[in-house]
Amino acid sequence: LYTTRVNICGWPYSQFSSLSRDLDLGSSSSRLNFTPMSRGFKLVIAGGGSAGLSMTNILSKTFGGNNVALVEQSANHYYQPLWTLVGGGHKKFEDSFAPLKPLISDRDVTWIQQRIAQIDPDERQLTLNNGDKVSYDVLILALGCSADYSRIPGLVEGLESAPNLASNYHPKHCQKTSPAIRNTTHGRAIFTHPNTPIKCAGASQKIMYLA
């Protein structure tokens, strides 16, 4: 089961379905005033993964594409659940990603290809890596989580150099898994499962069954 948590900042979740009624989407008087280096939107979605892209395509119909911004630094959208099948040798890595822009259904949505440096919920404003400010009425955080391989001594170096050490949670290292399995003819294979929150708890088990 692959589950993604979506947080909505500035609004109780129970009121989310009534946002289109609470906000006057067509009124210019409800818009904010911004300095030349700032931009403002009624809805900003942070993260262009499966959750963020889905929210963008669904809610642009409610808010109107020109009132919506998606903040995602990557030029590609990666469908990470497929990396288990890449590691198992059943799919090619190239099947797991596609250019992000064509996947945004409403052409009026603003795609901001930057990294978020800071979030100020009191001012309802994001600061981007380039220093630009983005203000919002509603913010959806769909940033996912990242594995910190450096927390295990020697793991980063091992993933780069050892042919029999792989990770299906990483776009580069998941491509090592299938060759490592094929080239193992004897000995012991170890599949690890973390005891911390992880983006897909089933992935570490599925590869064991596929192997």
N, C-alpha and C positions, 0 to 999 in steps of 0.2 A: 504494500500500500504506500503510495507516494502522496504525502500531504504537504501543502504549503500554507504557512500562516500569513495572513494579510492583516495589517494593522491600519486603522483609520484614525488619523490624528485630528483633533479638534472637534470631533462629533461622536456622540455615543453610538455604538454599533446598532442599537435598537432603532435609531432614527435614520439609519442609512437609506432605507427604502423610501423615505419621504424627502430626500435631499432636493429632488427636482421641484417639489412643492415649496420647500422652505426658501430656495434661492430663486430670484427672478432672473432666469437665464437670458431673457431678451432685453433687459433694461440696462441702458448705458449708465444710469445713475448708480447702479450697484457695483460698477467697476471701481477698482482702486486707482490711485494716482501714483506714478512711478517716476523715478529719476531716469535719465537717458541710459544708464548702465543697468537698469532693472527691467524685468518683465513680470507680468502678472497674469494668472490664470485662475479660473474658478476651480479647476481640478488639476492637481499635479500628481503623477504616479512615479514613484522612485523605484526603478528596477524593471528591466525588460525581459525577465525570465518568463516561465509559464504563467505565473500568477499575474505579474505586472502587465504582460502583453494581453492576457485575457481581460483584465479590468479595463485596459485602454480601449479595446475593441468593443466591449459591452457598454461602457459608460459614455463613450463618445456619442452614442445614439441619444443619451439622455441630456448631456450637457452641451452637445454640439462640438464638433471637432475643433473649431477655432477657439474654444474655451478650455481645451485640454492640452497638457504637455506631458510627455514621457521623458524622463531623465534616465538615460542608459548610455554608458561610455562605449560599450562594445558595438562594433559594426555588424556582428552576427548574433543571432539568437540560437542558443544551444539547448537542445532537448536532452537534458542530462540523464533521465531514466534509461535512455538507449545505450549509455556507456557500459551498462552491465552486459548487454548483448554484444557490444564491441569487444569487451574483454573476453567474452565466451566464444568469440570467433564466428558469431552468427550475423553480424552486421559490420559494415564498414564505418569508420569514424566519420567519413564525409556525409553519411546518411543522417548524422545527429545534429547538423546545424544548417542554417540557411541565412542569407542576408536579412537583417532586421526590417529594413524599410518596406519591402513589399508585403510584410506580414502585418503592417499597420493598416487596417481596413479603411479608415477614414483619412483621406489625403490632407484634410485640414488640420489634423493633429500636429502639434509642434513636437518634433523629436529633438531633444537637447542632448547632444553627444558629449557629455562631460561627466566627470566624477563629482559626487557631492562631498564637500569638505566640512560643512557644518549645517545643522538644522536648528532654527530658532523657533520653537513652537509658540512662544508668547507673541512674537512679531509675525508669526505665520510666514516665515521666509527661509529659503535655502540659500546657502552660499556655495558656489561651485568652485572647482579647483582653479579656474581662471580668474576668480574674483567676482564674477557676475552674481547678481542677486536675482532670485526667482521667488516671487510672492504667490501665495495661494489662498483660496477660501477653504479648500479641502485638500488634505494630503493623504495619499495611500502609500504606506511603506511596504514594498514587496521585494526587499533586498536579499532575501535568502540567507544562507550562512556559508562560511568558508572554512575549509579544513586547515588547521595550523600545524603543518607537518614539522615545523621547527621545535614543537614542544617535546618531541621524542628525539633524543640525541642520536645523531647519525642517520636519521631517516631521510633528510633532504639530500644528503650526499649519496646515500644508497639508491634512492630513486633515480638519480642522475647517472649512476655508474653501474649498478648491479643489474644484470639482465634478468635475474630471477626474482626481483623485487618490484612490485607494481601496485597501483592504486586505481580502482575504478571510479574514484571521486574526482579525478583530475583529467582534463582533456588530453594532456600529453601522455601521462603515465598509464591511462587505461589501455592505450595501444600496445603496451608491453605485456599485458596479461595473457593474451592468447598465445603468443610465441613462448612465453615462460611455461605455460601448461603443456604445449606440444613438445617442448624440449626436455621435459622432466620425465625420465623413464624409470627412476627408482628414488628411494629416499622418502622424506616426509614433506608434505605440503601443509603450510599453516595459513589459515584464513582467520583474520582478526575481526572482532566486532567491538566497537568502542562502547564504553559505559557512560558516555556523555551524549547530549542531544546531537543528532546528526541529520542531514538533509534527507536521507532515504535509508531507514533502518534495515530494510529488506535486501538492499544491494549486496551487503557483505555476506549474506546467506545464499542468495541466488547464484552467485558465481561459484560457490562451492558445489551446488547441485549441478550446474552446467559443466563443471570440470570433471 
